Amino acid sequence: MFSHIMIGSNDLDRSRTFYDALSAATGGRPGTIDPRGRLVYARNGGRLMLTTPINGEPATSGNGTTIGFAIDDPDQAAAWHAAGLANGGTAIEDAPGRRETPFGSLYLAYLRDPDGNKLCALHRVAG
């Protein structure tokens, strides 16, 4: 459904450290800087992009916004969460773990990135 997600950052070097660690924890590659100075992560046909706001105002996180990452298994979700914490992220909500939801059994882990954006690692548990 989506081609890309663009989020604002007030410090692209700090964001690169954080998101490179998340990417590595899930088997991905480090981000690259495109010709416009945006930080880009590509995986499975999608793009996560970070930029300083083009209007010159500070980047802010969206209230009620969550960016979800598809994760292969609970161990990868735990590694993703640990990598985020070790690189400037903040743990939020419940501790990483399995939850029964109206959408089935999910393994979820939540973080805020260094700019306050809410992120979720999600693995759909089979059976």
Disulfide bonds with the S-S distance in Angstrom:
none
